Amino acid sequence: MDPFSAEGELLNIHNAFHSGQYQNVIDFDAAALSSDNQLTARVLKLRAQIALGQASEVLADVSGEEASPDLAAVKALAQQTTGDAEAALQLAQDLAENYPDNGTVEVLAGTVLQAQGRSEEAIALLSKHQGNLEAVALIVQIHLQQNRSDLALKEVQAAKRWAQDSLLVNLAESWVGMRVGGEKYQSAFYVFEELASAPSTSAPLSIVGQAVAELHLGRLPEAEAALTAALEKYPADVELIANTIVLNVLAGKQTSDLESRLQQAQPSHALLVDIQEKSKFFDGAAAKYSPRVSS
């Protein structure tokens, strides 16, 4: 295969993954790629399976191939997704120590570390990247979770100097815009609307971004329509399920069925973890005010 053609094919599969077209990624024919590029494509295919709730299948697929740091990093992510947090953390930390310059390790081990509340470890690993846009995007997400929009914006601005037209940079800038608020909500909406309407990138993540922007703009019916239609088309997509749960809470609708679906697809999802933590806090607070009946 022509190297330029191969590079274009890899860019296509990367863009498909980052826009949430997971089945397209899985169906991609990587047979004509070089061995290095085939590994890159395989990692993306395995990550797409995890995103579609097939983490157990991925664990079986990579079993015995842990000598490859890329596939070991996939294993750590799959372990985290299936709820085996202890094993995932141990493997992620080992990989971060031994292969800190591997791009897949940076992103996937960094994802595991962040999922377990080890933000500083995650950022320390991700900051070792050399032009890895996924690492940039994850650093932005971590800063936003830390309520450090200033640091997230700084990261985006630095990346724009060398990757101005990248899909990931545009998405990261929109994430920051939705945290900054004001007129940035509308700007972010336009970015996600364009992605969602383009045949080459129309996928759950684009629709989720569009719907979240609609929520911030106070357009709940429009957000509900977008998420409902997308969920009918992609019923197993965990981010669609999670964001529909949030929308239903805002709309005063029941969420138990959706929570059960999310629990089945990805028990370690951040929304479920947050719900469980808040439930424990509530139960603890309520216990302090238990009614006392005097005899």
N, C-alpha and C positions, 0 to 999 in steps of 0.2 A: 504493500500500500504506500502511496505517496505520503511522505512525512507531513506535508501540509494538510493533506486530506485527513490523516490520522489525528492531527491536532484539532482539526475542525470537528471530527467525530467525538473526541473527548470533551470538547467544549459543549457540544450538544447534549451529551449525557450528563455533564455537570449541571448545565442549565435546567435540564429536565428534572434532575434530583432536587435542586434548590427551589424550583417552582412547584414541587410537590407532585410531579407526574411519575409517581413511583412505579406503576405498572409498566409504563413505557421504558423506564430504566431497566427493570427486570427483563423485559422482552428484547432489549438491545443486543444485537449480534456482535460480539467482540472477537470473533474468530480471526479476523484479518489483522487485528492489532498486534503490535510487538509485545513481547513477554512483559515488559515493564508496564505498558499501557493496559495489557489484559489484567494485570493485578489491580491497577487503578479502577478499571471498569468493574472488576469483581467485587472490590470493596464497596463501590457505590451500589451495586446490585444487592449485596448483603444488607447494607444500611437501608435500602428501600424496602427489603423484606421486613426488617425490624420496624420500620415506620408503619407497615401494614399489619402489624401485630403478629408477625411470624418469627419472633425472637427465638423460640424453642427450636424451630427448624434450622435457624442460623447456627445455633450452638452445636447442633448435630453436624452441620455442614463443615464447620471449621475445626471440629474435634481432631486432634492429632497434628494440626498444622500451626501450633503455637510458636514454633521456631521462627515463623515470619512475624516480625513486629506489627505489620499492618493487620494481619489476620488475628493476632493476639489482641490488638486494640478493638477489633470488631467483636471478639469474644467478650471483652470487658463491658462493652456497650450492651451486648445482648444479655449478659448476666445482670446488669443494672436494670434493664428493662423488664426482666422476668422477676425481679424482686430479690435476687441474690446479691444484696448490697455489699456484704462483707467480702465475698470473693471478688466482686467487681472492683472494689476499692483497693484491695491488695494487688490485683493484677495491674490496675491503672497506675498505682504508685511505683511498682516495679518497672513498668514500661517508661514512665516519666524519668526515672533515674537512669535507665540504661539506654534509652533511645530518644533523648530530648529533641533531637534535630529531625526526627521523622515526622513528616507532615500529618500522616494519618494518626500517629500516636498523639501529636499535639492536640488535634481536634477531638478525637474520640476519648482519650484519657482525660483531656480537659473537660469534656462534657460530663464524664462520670464524676470527676472531682467536684465540679460545680453542683451537680445534682445532690451530692452529699454534704453540701454546705462548706466545702473547702475552697472558697473563692480565691484566696491568696495563692494557694498552690496551683490552682487552675490558671490564673493570670501569669504566674511565674513561668509555667510551662508554655503557654500560648505566646508569650512575649518573645520566645526564642525563634519564632517563625521568620522565614526569609521569603517574603512576598506571598504568603499563604492567605488568600482572601477569606477562606473559611475561618481561620484563626482570628482574623480581624473581626469578622461578623460575630464570633462567639465572645470575644473581648467586649464588643459593644453591648451585647445582650447582658453580660455579667455586670457591666457598669450601670446599665439601666436597672437591673435588679437591685443594685446597691443604692439606687436613687442618686447616682452621680452622672446626671445628664451632661455635665460639663466635660467629664472625661470621655464619655461616649462620643460626644460631638467632636472632641479633639481627635479621637481615633478615626472617625469617618473623614474628617478634613485631611488628615495625613494620608489616608488611603486614596483619596480622590486625586492626589498629586501624581500617582502612578497607575491608577486603575479607574479613571474617570467614568468610563462607559460600562463598567462591570455590573451585571445583574445584582450581585451580592452587595456591592457598594450602594447601589440605588435602594435596595431593600433596607440596608442598615441605616441609611439617611432617613428613610421613611419611618423606621422604628423610633429613631431619635425625635423626629418631628412630632410623632404622636405623644411622646412624653413631654416635649416642650409645650405643645398645645397651641391655642390661639389659631392664627391663620395657617399654622403648620398642619393642622388636622386636614384641611382641605387639600393642601399640597400632597400629603401622604395618600389621601383618598384617590387623587388623580393617578398617582403611580400605580396603586393596586388595581384601580379600575382598568387602566391600560393593560396591565398584565393579565387580568382576569378575562378581558375581551379578546386578547390575541390568541389565535388558534394554536400557536406554537407553545404558549405558556399557560393557557387556561387550565388551572388545577386548583386543588383544595387550598393550598397555602395562599395563593393569590386572592381567592374568594374570602378566606378568613381575614386577611389584611384589609380588604375592602369593607367587610362587615364591621370589623372593629373600628375602622375610621368612621363608618356610618353611626355607630353607637356614640362615639365622642362628639359627633356633630348633632346628636339628639334625634337621629332618624331611625328609631327603633324598628318601625314596620319594614323599612327597606333592608335593614340588617337581618331581620328575621326571615324575610323572603329569600335573601341570598343564601343564608345558612341552611334553610330548610330544603331548598332546591339542590344545594350541593350535597347535603347529607343523604338525600335520596339516591344521588348518583354515586357517592363514595361512602357507603354506610359504615365502613370499617376504619375510616381515617380518624386517628385519635385527636388531632387538633381541631377538626370539625366538631367532633363530639364534645370536646372540652369547652370550646367557645360557645356551642349551643347551650350547654349547661349554664354558663355565665349569662347568656341572653335570657334564658328562661327564668333565672333568678330575678333578673331586672324586670321581667314582664310579669312576675308573680305566678309563674307556672311551675308544676311539679318537675322534679329532675331525677327522681329515683331510678327510673328506667335507663336514662342516659348514663347515670353514675354507674349502674351495674354493667352497662356495655363497656364503659371506659375501664372499669375494674378488670373485666375479662380480657380486654385488649392490651392494657398496659397498667398493671397494678401499681407501678412506681411513678405514674405520671404526677407531675408537680401539682396539678390541681387537686388530685385525690389526697396527696400528702398534706397539702394546705388545709383541705376540708377536715381531715382527720385531726390535725393539730388544733384547729379552731374548735372542733367538737370537744376535745379533751379540755381545752381552756374553759369552754362554756360549762362543761360538767363540773369542773373544779370550782368555778365561781358559784354555780347554782348550789353546790353542796354546802357552801358557807351560809346559805340563806334558806336552809331547809325549814319548813314550818314546824314549830314546836307546839304540841298540844298538851296542855297541862291537865292533869287528872283532878 
